[in-house]
Amino acid sequence: MAIFLNDNSKVLVQGITGSEGTKHTARMLRAGTNIVGGVNARKAGQTVAIEGRQLPVFGGVAEGMKETGADVSVLFVPPRFAKDAVIEAIDAEIGLAVVITEGIPVHDAASFWAHATATGNTTRIVGPNCPGVISPGKSNAGIIPADITSGGRIGLVSKSGTLTYQMMYELRDIGFSTCVGIGGDPVIGTTHIDALQAFQDDPDTEAIVMIGEIGGDAEERAAEYIKAHITKPVVGYVAGFTAPEGKTMGHAGAIVSGSSGTAEAKKEALEAAGVQVGKTPSATAQLMRKILA
């Protein structure tokens, strides 16, 4: 089993003809992802040759879905065009839109998130500014390296791309059902809570790793949710224990003000909910090993 993405998923790539879209489509194909075509209105009707396959390019998401049965879109669209591309995917009612693009204005992200909500949340948005979703051995939608882990019993949800990869590698011998990189932007689609509940409902996920970072209150809200609704063991890590107070850290704009949003405050909230929290990614992996031993 897996959440959000499995070996039956049919994937469209919005922006397939751009340099990033082409490069990562090749990587996804090598990982076994069933990519059925791409979207670029200016090149509709053409095909692109990637990894020895001729992939059709459609004028829109709805057309691509009609022709191929696609149920997932991965977006490698420049920031200035990303809002329209996501809204197009929502209007086509595709099941999952994975928004890889970094640098989307917060107002644009809020607009397409609000549009998804107003139209009934038919489309699950993951991202923006995220590494994507991978169900190892089944499908890979995004930029997560496919060869650093194996399929297994752990679910992973993470704000940080790099720490997603590290945790996957640290626990590669046990393996993962699905790894979800939700992104660290101020406005995102799928949250820690959404992924936690999906892993709770997945019979083949035995335990969950949750990675957060300083800034905001997403981890505190997740802690409350875990306490009330999640019965599977959860281990956590919060990036930024050494971050200086009041300083913006990294492209996510994570900012710490007083005690609010600090790694220590998040750690305390998670531990109060019964989550074991590691001081480093490696220590967090060791906590998971002990739980599953």
C-alpha atoms as a printed R data frame, in Angstrom:
    type eleno elety resid chain resno       x      y       z
1   ATOM     1    CA   MET     A     1   0.000  0.000   0.000
2   ATOM     2    CA   ALA     A     2   0.951  3.650  -0.356
3   ATOM     3    CA   ILE     A     3  -0.693  7.046   0.077
4   ATOM     4    CA   PHE     A     4  -1.465  9.571  -2.690
5   ATOM     5    CA   LEU     A     5   0.675  7.751  -5.312
6   ATOM     6    CA   ASN     A     6   0.969  4.103  -6.357
7   ATOM     7    CA   ASP     A     7   1.966  1.864  -9.255
8   ATOM     8    CA   ASN     A     8  -1.386  2.515 -10.946
9   ATOM     9    CA   SER     A     9  -0.878  6.298 -11.007
10  ATOM    10    CA   LYS     A    10  -0.764  7.859 -14.472
11  ATOM    11    CA   VAL     A    11   1.318 11.020 -14.459
12  ATOM    12    CA   LEU     A    12   1.270 14.150 -16.628
13  ATOM    13    CA   VAL     A    13   4.149 16.637 -16.490
14  ATOM    14    CA   GLN     A    14   3.150 20.285 -16.810
15  ATOM    15    CA   GLY     A    15   6.185 22.002 -18.267
16  ATOM    16    CA   ILE     A    16   7.619 18.786 -19.751
17  ATOM    17    CA   THR     A    17   9.426 20.608 -22.573
18  ATOM    18    CA   GLY     A    18  11.390 22.956 -20.300
19  ATOM    19    CA   SER     A    19  14.885 22.047 -19.107
20  ATOM    20    CA   GLU     A    20  13.782 21.086 -15.581
21  ATOM    21    CA   GLY     A    21  10.703 19.269 -16.821
22  ATOM    22    CA   THR     A    22  12.673 17.237 -19.331
23  ATOM    23    CA   LYS     A    23  15.488 16.387 -16.901
24  ATOM    24    CA   HIS     A    24  13.208 15.236 -14.114
25  ATOM    25    CA   THR     A    25  10.810 13.427 -16.438
26  ATOM    26    CA   ALA     A    26  13.797 11.281 -17.449
27  ATOM    27    CA   ARG     A    27  14.589 10.602 -13.787
28  ATOM    28    CA   MET     A    28  10.967  9.750 -12.992
29  ATOM    29    CA   LEU     A    29  10.789  7.375 -15.969
30  ATOM    30    CA   ARG     A    30  13.953  5.619 -14.811
31  ATOM    31    CA   ALA     A    31  12.296  5.199 -11.400
32  ATOM    32    CA   GLY     A    32   9.410  3.352 -13.045
33  ATOM    33    CA   THR     A    33   6.858  6.159 -12.945
34  ATOM    34    CA   ASN     A    34   4.066  5.731 -15.494
35  ATOM    35    CA   ILE     A    35   4.369  9.087 -17.260
36  ATOM    36    CA   VAL     A    36   1.717  9.287 -19.969
37  ATOM    37    CA   GLY     A    37   2.456 12.715 -21.436
38  ATOM    38    CA   GLY     A    38   3.069 16.370 -20.808
39  ATOM    39    CA   VAL     A    39   1.368 19.734 -21.065
40  ATOM    40    CA   ASN     A    40   2.560 22.811 -22.954
41  ATOM    41    CA   ALA     A    41  -0.077 24.832 -24.825
42  ATOM    42    CA   ARG     A    42   2.518 26.234 -27.258
43  ATOM    43    CA   LYS     A    43   3.676 22.756 -28.277
44  ATOM    44    CA   ALA     A    44   0.372 20.894 -28.293
45  ATOM    45    CA   GLY     A    45   0.255 18.009 -30.736
46  ATOM    46    CA   GLN     A    46   4.002 17.435 -30.682
47  ATOM    47    CA   THR     A    47   5.872 14.628 -28.964
48  ATOM    48    CA   VAL     A    48   9.055 14.732 -26.890
49  ATOM    49    CA   ALA     A    49  11.609 11.931 -26.861
50  ATOM    50    CA   ILE     A    50  12.723 11.142 -23.314
51  ATOM    51    CA   GLU     A    51  14.448  7.933 -22.195
52  ATOM    52    CA   GLY     A    52  13.627  6.268 -25.500
53  ATOM    53    CA   ARG     A    53   9.919  7.043 -25.264
54  ATOM    54    CA   GLN     A    54   7.835  9.378 -27.406
55  ATOM    55    CA   LEU     A    55   5.608 11.257 -24.982
56  ATOM    56    CA   PRO     A    56   2.666 13.256 -26.327
57  ATOM    57    CA   VAL     A    57   2.362 16.950 -25.472
58  ATOM    58    CA   PHE     A    58  -1.168 18.177 -24.821
59  ATOM    59    CA   GLY     A    59  -2.571 21.675 -24.933
60  ATOM    60    CA   GLY     A    60  -4.099 21.406 -21.473
61  ATOM    61    CA   VAL     A    61  -4.493 19.158 -18.454
62  ATOM    62    CA   ALA     A    62  -8.108 18.298 -19.254
63  ATOM    63    CA   GLU     A    63  -7.117 17.131 -22.747
64  ATOM    64    CA   GLY     A    64  -4.256 15.075 -21.336
65  ATOM    65    CA   MET     A    65  -6.553 13.422 -18.814
66  ATOM    66    CA   LYS     A    66  -9.151 12.645 -21.480
67  ATOM    67    CA   GLU     A    67  -6.594 11.076 -23.808
68  ATOM    68    CA   THR     A    68  -4.530  9.136 -21.263
69  ATOM    69    CA   GLY     A    69  -6.582  8.670 -18.088
70  ATOM    70    CA   ALA     A    70  -3.975 10.630 -16.111
71  ATOM    71    CA   ASP     A    71  -4.756 11.163 -12.430
72  ATOM    72    CA   VAL     A    72  -1.558 12.937 -11.285
73  ATOM    73    CA   SER     A    73   0.172 16.084 -12.534
74  ATOM    74    CA   VAL     A    74   3.693 17.187 -11.630
75  ATOM    75    CA   LEU     A    75   4.369 20.866 -12.261
76  ATOM    76    CA   PHE     A    76   7.755 22.165 -13.426
77  ATOM    77    CA   VAL     A    77   6.380 25.554 -14.428
78  ATOM    78    CA   PRO     A    78   8.238 28.883 -13.875
79  ATOM    79    CA   PRO     A    79   6.914 30.896 -10.912
80  ATOM    80    CA   ARG     A    80   5.185 33.568 -12.982
81  ATOM    81    CA   PHE     A    81   3.077 30.952 -14.804
82  ATOM    82    CA   ALA     A    82   2.582 28.555 -11.893
83  ATOM    83    CA   LYS     A    83  -0.693 29.956 -10.539
84  ATOM    84    CA   ASP     A    84  -2.466 29.567 -13.872
85  ATOM    85    CA   ALA     A    85  -1.005 26.074 -14.329
86  ATOM    86    CA   VAL     A    86  -2.210 24.890 -10.923
87  ATOM    87    CA   ILE     A    87  -5.663 26.411 -11.465
88  ATOM    88    CA   GLU     A    88  -5.815 24.610 -14.821
89  ATOM    89    CA   ALA     A    89  -5.070 21.302 -13.065
90  ATOM    90    CA   ILE     A    90  -7.735 22.044 -10.432
91  ATOM    91    CA   ASP     A    91 -10.330 22.947 -13.061
92  ATOM    92    CA   ALA     A    92  -9.582 19.666 -14.860
93  ATOM    93    CA   GLU     A    93 -10.263 17.898 -11.526
94  ATOM    94    CA   ILE     A    94  -7.053 15.877 -11.580
95  ATOM    95    CA   GLY     A    95  -6.678 13.903  -8.370
96  ATOM    96    CA   LEU     A    96  -3.188 15.033  -7.373
97  ATOM    97    CA   ALA     A    97  -1.130 18.088  -8.373
98  ATOM    98    CA   VAL     A    98   2.483 18.071  -7.176
99  ATOM    99    CA   VAL     A    99   3.847 21.618  -7.397
100 ATOM   100    CA   ILE     A   100   7.653 21.485  -7.470
101 ATOM   101    CA   THR     A   101   8.212 25.140  -8.411
102 ATOM   102    CA   GLU     A   102  10.140 27.310  -5.940
103 ATOM   103    CA   GLY     A   103   9.628 31.065  -5.687
104 ATOM   104    CA   ILE     A   104   5.862 31.210  -6.285
105 ATOM   105    CA   PRO     A   105   4.536 34.433  -4.694
106 ATOM   106    CA   VAL     A   106   2.573 33.755  -1.513
107 ATOM   107    CA   HIS     A   107  -0.438 35.583  -2.957
108 ATOM   108    CA   ASP     A   108  -0.454 33.234  -5.957
109 ATOM   109    CA   ALA     A   109  -0.209 30.153  -3.752
110 ATOM   110    CA   ALA     A   110  -3.049 31.464  -1.592
111 ATOM   111    CA   SER     A   111  -5.112 32.050  -4.751
112 ATOM   112    CA   PHE     A   112  -4.806 28.536  -6.110
113 ATOM   113    CA   TRP     A   113  -5.253 26.995  -2.662
114 ATOM   114    CA   ALA     A   114  -8.455 29.019  -2.219
115 ATOM   115    CA   HIS     A   115  -9.615 27.971  -5.702
116 ATOM   116    CA   ALA     A   116  -9.071 24.308  -4.842
117 ATOM   117    CA   THR     A   117 -11.081 24.736  -1.643
118 ATOM   118    CA   ALA     A   118 -13.888 26.635  -3.371
119 ATOM   119    CA   THR     A   119 -14.255 23.883  -5.972
120 ATOM   120    CA   GLY     A   120 -14.589 21.104  -3.426
121 ATOM   121    CA   ASN     A   121 -10.968 19.990  -2.945
122 ATOM   122    CA   THR     A   122 -11.243 17.472  -5.774
123 ATOM   123    CA   THR     A   123  -7.548 18.052  -6.456
124 ATOM   124    CA   ARG     A   124  -5.021 17.349  -3.703
125 ATOM   125    CA   ILE     A   125  -2.175 19.873  -3.941
126 ATOM   126    CA   VAL     A   126   1.261 18.919  -2.641
127 ATOM   127    CA   GLY     A   127   3.628 21.888  -2.422
128 ATOM   128    CA   PRO     A   128   4.543 24.369  -3.730
129 ATOM   129    CA   ASN     A   129   8.320 24.471  -3.352
130 ATOM   130    CA   CYS     A   130   8.497 20.793  -2.506
131 ATOM   131    CA   PRO     A   131  10.489 17.730  -3.622
132 ATOM   132    CA   GLY     A   132   7.328 15.748  -4.398
133 ATOM   133    CA   VAL     A   133   5.929 12.362  -3.472
134 ATOM   134    CA   ILE     A   134   7.541  8.938  -3.850
135 ATOM   135    CA   SER     A   135   6.175  5.488  -3.124
136 ATOM   136    CA   PRO     A   136   9.451  3.556  -3.525
137 ATOM   137    CA   GLY     A   137   9.319  0.810  -6.107
138 ATOM   138    CA   LYS     A   138   5.931  2.024  -7.315
139 ATOM   139    CA   SER     A   139   5.999  5.618  -8.519
140 ATOM   140    CA   ASN     A   140   7.916  8.871  -8.107
141 ATOM   141    CA   ALA     A   141   6.310 12.263  -8.775
142 ATOM   142    CA   GLY     A   142   8.876 15.030  -8.337
143 ATOM   143    CA   ILE     A   143  12.608 15.379  -7.760
144 ATOM   144    CA   ILE     A   144  13.227 12.928  -4.898
145 ATOM   145    CA   PRO     A   145  16.107 10.541  -5.729
146 ATOM   146    CA   ALA     A   146  14.576  7.121  -6.311
147 ATOM   147    CA   ASP     A   147  17.659  5.029  -5.597
148 ATOM   148    CA   ILE     A   148  18.378  6.022  -1.985
149 ATOM   149    CA   THR     A   149  15.766  3.875  -0.268
150 ATOM   150    CA   SER     A   150  13.457  0.921  -0.708
151 ATOM   151    CA   GLY     A   151   9.794  0.104  -0.239
152 ATOM   152    CA   GLY     A   152   8.863 -0.702   3.344
153 ATOM   153    CA   ARG     A   153   6.790  0.036   6.421
154 ATOM   154    CA   ILE     A   154   7.569  3.659   7.360
155 ATOM   155    CA   GLY     A   155   5.627  6.735   6.290
156 ATOM   156    CA   LEU     A   156   7.529 10.031   6.016
157 ATOM   157    CA   VAL     A   157   6.146 13.566   5.869
158 ATOM   158    CA   SER     A   158   8.609 16.436   5.755
159 ATOM   159    CA   LYS     A   159   8.831 20.187   5.226
160 ATOM   160    CA   SER     A   160  12.476 19.937   4.149
161 ATOM   161    CA   GLY     A   161  13.610 18.414   0.872
162 ATOM   162    CA   THR     A   162  17.184 17.715   1.939
163 ATOM   163    CA   LEU     A   163  16.133 16.164   5.246
164 ATOM   164    CA   THR     A   164  13.595 14.028   3.377
165 ATOM   165    CA   TYR     A   165  16.474 12.527   1.411
166 ATOM   166    CA   GLN     A   166  18.646 12.060   4.481
167 ATOM   167    CA   MET     A   167  15.916 10.269   6.432
168 ATOM   168    CA   MET     A   168  15.124  8.033   3.460
169 ATOM   169    CA   TYR     A   169  18.796  7.066   3.236
170 ATOM   170    CA   GLU     A   170  19.231  6.568   6.991
171 ATOM   171    CA   LEU     A   171  16.319  4.100   7.089
172 ATOM   172    CA   ARG     A   172  16.831  2.581   3.629
173 ATOM   173    CA   ASP     A   173  17.153 -0.966   4.975
174 ATOM   174    CA   ILE     A   174  13.673 -0.793   6.561
175 ATOM   175    CA   GLY     A   175  12.122  1.197   3.732
176 ATOM   176    CA   PHE     A   176   9.129  3.455   3.210
177 ATOM   177    CA   SER     A   177   5.539  3.086   2.089
178 ATOM   178    CA   THR     A   178   5.449  6.696   0.873
179 ATOM   179    CA   CYS     A   179   7.552  9.809   1.431
180 ATOM   180    CA   VAL     A   180   5.738 13.146   1.107
181 ATOM   181    CA   GLY     A   181   7.670 16.400   0.848
182 ATOM   182    CA   ILE     A   182   5.044 19.021   1.676
183 ATOM   183    CA   GLY     A   183   7.288 22.083   1.205
184 ATOM   184    CA   GLY     A   184   8.178 24.855   3.599
185 ATOM   185    CA   ASP     A   185   6.419 27.841   2.047
186 ATOM   186    CA   PRO     A   186   3.975 29.887   4.162
187 ATOM   187    CA   VAL     A   187   0.974 28.609   2.132
188 ATOM   188    CA   ILE     A   188   0.955 24.945   1.118
189 ATOM   189    CA   GLY     A   189  -1.691 22.471   0.039
190 ATOM   190    CA   THR     A   190  -1.197 19.171   1.852
191 ATOM   191    CA   THR     A   191  -0.135 19.602   5.488
192 ATOM   192    CA   HIS     A   192   1.558 17.424   8.085
193 ATOM   193    CA   ILE     A   193  -1.915 16.639   9.432
194 ATOM   194    CA   ASP     A   194  -3.239 15.499   6.042
195 ATOM   195    CA   ALA     A   195  -0.315 13.123   5.559
196 ATOM   196    CA   LEU     A   196  -0.444 11.851   9.137
197 ATOM   197    CA   GLN     A   197  -4.098 10.870   8.747
198 ATOM   198    CA   ALA     A   198  -3.421  9.185   5.396
199 ATOM   199    CA   PHE     A   199  -0.623  7.139   6.957
200 ATOM   200    CA   GLN     A   200  -2.890  6.306   9.902
201 ATOM   201    CA   ASP     A   201  -5.433  4.940   7.424
202 ATOM   202    CA   ASP     A   202  -2.866  2.967   5.388
203 ATOM   203    CA   PRO     A   203  -2.739 -0.633   6.690
204 ATOM   204    CA   ASP     A   204   0.833 -1.192   5.471
205 ATOM   205    CA   THR     A   205   2.351  1.862   7.178
206 ATOM   206    CA   GLU     A   206   3.440  0.797  10.658
207 ATOM   207    CA   ALA     A   207   5.124  3.960  11.924
208 ATOM   208    CA   ILE     A   208   5.583  7.569  10.847
209 ATOM   209    CA   VAL     A   209   8.485 10.027  10.702
210 ATOM   210    CA   MET     A   210   7.503 13.700  10.754
211 ATOM   211    CA   ILE     A   211  10.080 16.377   9.922
212 ATOM   212    CA   GLY     A   212   9.364 20.018  10.653
213 ATOM   213    CA   GLU     A   213  11.343 23.211  10.906
214 ATOM   214    CA   ILE     A   214  11.362 26.477  12.800
215 ATOM   215    CA   GLY     A   215   8.769 29.142  12.118
216 ATOM   216    CA   GLY     A   216   4.979 29.061  12.147
217 ATOM   217    CA   ASP     A   217   2.845 26.704  14.205
218 ATOM   218    CA   ALA     A   218   2.286 23.774  11.828
219 ATOM   219    CA   GLU     A   219   4.172 21.351  14.059
220 ATOM   220    CA   GLU     A   220   2.274 22.417  17.171
221 ATOM   221    CA   ARG     A   221  -1.023 21.882  15.353
222 ATOM   222    CA   ALA     A   222   0.213 18.505  14.132
223 ATOM   223    CA   ALA     A   223   1.110 17.592  17.721
224 ATOM   224    CA   GLU     A   224  -2.454 18.315  18.847
225 ATOM   225    CA   TYR     A   225  -3.791 16.202  15.990
226 ATOM   226    CA   ILE     A   226  -1.457 13.303  16.785
227 ATOM   227    CA   LYS     A   227  -2.573 13.315  20.389
228 ATOM   228    CA   ALA     A   228  -6.251 13.170  19.375
229 ATOM   229    CA   HIS     A   229  -6.259 10.985  16.263
230 ATOM   230    CA   ILE     A   230  -3.033  9.075  15.524
231 ATOM   231    CA   THR     A   231  -2.489  5.689  17.168
232 ATOM   232    CA   LYS     A   232   0.600  4.604  15.207
233 ATOM   233    CA   PRO     A   233   4.018  5.502  16.648
234 ATOM   234    CA   VAL     A   234   5.417  8.823  15.404
235 ATOM   235    CA   VAL     A   235   8.988 10.080  15.688
236 ATOM   236    CA   GLY     A   236   9.900 13.640  14.849
237 ATOM   237    CA   TYR     A   237  12.705 15.992  14.020
238 ATOM   238    CA   VAL     A   238  12.584 19.787  13.932
239 ATOM   239    CA   ALA     A   239  15.249 21.561  11.892
240 ATOM   240    CA   GLY     A   240  16.697 24.717  13.407
241 ATOM   241    CA   PHE     A   241  17.728 24.029  17.012
242 ATOM   242    CA   THR     A   242  20.697 26.380  16.598
243 ATOM   243    CA   ALA     A   243  18.834 29.111  14.674
244 ATOM   244    CA   PRO     A   244  19.307 32.601  16.161
245 ATOM   245    CA   GLU     A   245  16.124 34.267  17.369
246 ATOM   246    CA   GLY     A   246  14.597 36.911  15.082
247 ATOM   247    CA   LYS     A   247  16.618 35.923  12.013
248 ATOM   248    CA   THR     A   248  14.968 34.712   8.808
249 ATOM   249    CA   MET     A   249  16.382 31.299   7.951
250 ATOM   250    CA   GLY     A   250  16.540 30.025   4.375
251 ATOM   251    CA   HIS     A   251  14.231 30.441   1.414
252 ATOM   252    CA   ALA     A   252  11.189 29.235   3.336
253 ATOM   253    CA   GLY     A   253  11.231 32.455   5.339
254 ATOM   254    CA   ALA     A   254  11.062 30.591   8.629
255 ATOM   255    CA   ILE     A   255  11.334 33.257  11.300
256 ATOM   256    CA   VAL     A   256  11.427 32.824  15.045
257 ATOM   257    CA   SER     A   257   9.839 35.424  17.295
258 ATOM   258    CA   GLY     A   258  10.237 35.022  21.060
259 ATOM   259    CA   SER     A   259   9.423 31.453  22.028
260 ATOM   260    CA   SER     A   260   6.910 31.054  19.210
261 ATOM   261    CA   GLY     A   261   8.091 28.890  16.352
262 ATOM   262    CA   THR     A   262  11.358 27.779  17.942
263 ATOM   263    CA   ALA     A   263  12.608 24.245  17.498
264 ATOM   264    CA   GLU     A   264  12.543 23.754  21.262
265 ATOM   265    CA   ALA     A   265   8.894 24.861  21.528
266 ATOM   266    CA   LYS     A   266   7.932 22.514  18.702
267 ATOM   267    CA   LYS     A   267   9.892 19.662  20.285
268 ATOM   268    CA   GLU     A   268   8.078 20.191  23.589
269 ATOM   269    CA   ALA     A   269   4.675 20.226  21.891
270 ATOM   270    CA   LEU     A   270   5.425 17.021  19.998
271 ATOM   271    CA   GLU     A   271   6.793 15.240  23.071
272 ATOM   272    CA   ALA     A   272   3.708 16.250  25.041
273 ATOM   273    CA   ALA     A   273   1.710 14.422  22.351
274 ATOM   274    CA   GLY     A   274   3.774 11.263  22.790
275 ATOM   275    CA   VAL     A   275   6.095 11.825  19.827
276 ATOM   276    CA   GLN     A   276   9.749 10.935  20.360
277 ATOM   277    CA   VAL     A   277  11.875 13.781  18.953
278 ATOM   278    CA   GLY     A   278  15.510 13.406  17.941
279 ATOM   279    CA   LYS     A   279  18.072 16.203  18.288
280 ATOM   280    CA   THR     A   280  19.585 15.248  14.914
281 ATOM   281    CA   PRO     A   281  18.262 13.405  11.848
282 ATOM   282    CA   SER     A   282  20.466 10.415  12.674
283 ATOM   283    CA   ALA     A   283  19.198 10.319  16.251
284 ATOM   284    CA   THR     A   284  15.639 10.470  14.911
285 ATOM   285    CA   ALA     A   285  16.338  7.507  12.630
286 ATOM   286    CA   GLN     A   286  17.660  5.573  15.623
287 ATOM   287    CA   LEU     A   287  14.438  6.271  17.528
288 ATOM   288    CA   MET     A   288  12.490  4.766  14.630
289 ATOM   289    CA   ARG     A   289  14.761  1.711  14.593
290 ATOM   290    CA   LYS     A   290  14.072  1.083  18.266
291 ATOM   291    CA   ILE     A   291  10.307  1.363  17.740
292 ATOM   292    CA   LEU     A   292  10.332 -1.133  14.879
293 ATOM   293    CA   ALA     A   293  12.869 -3.522  16.409
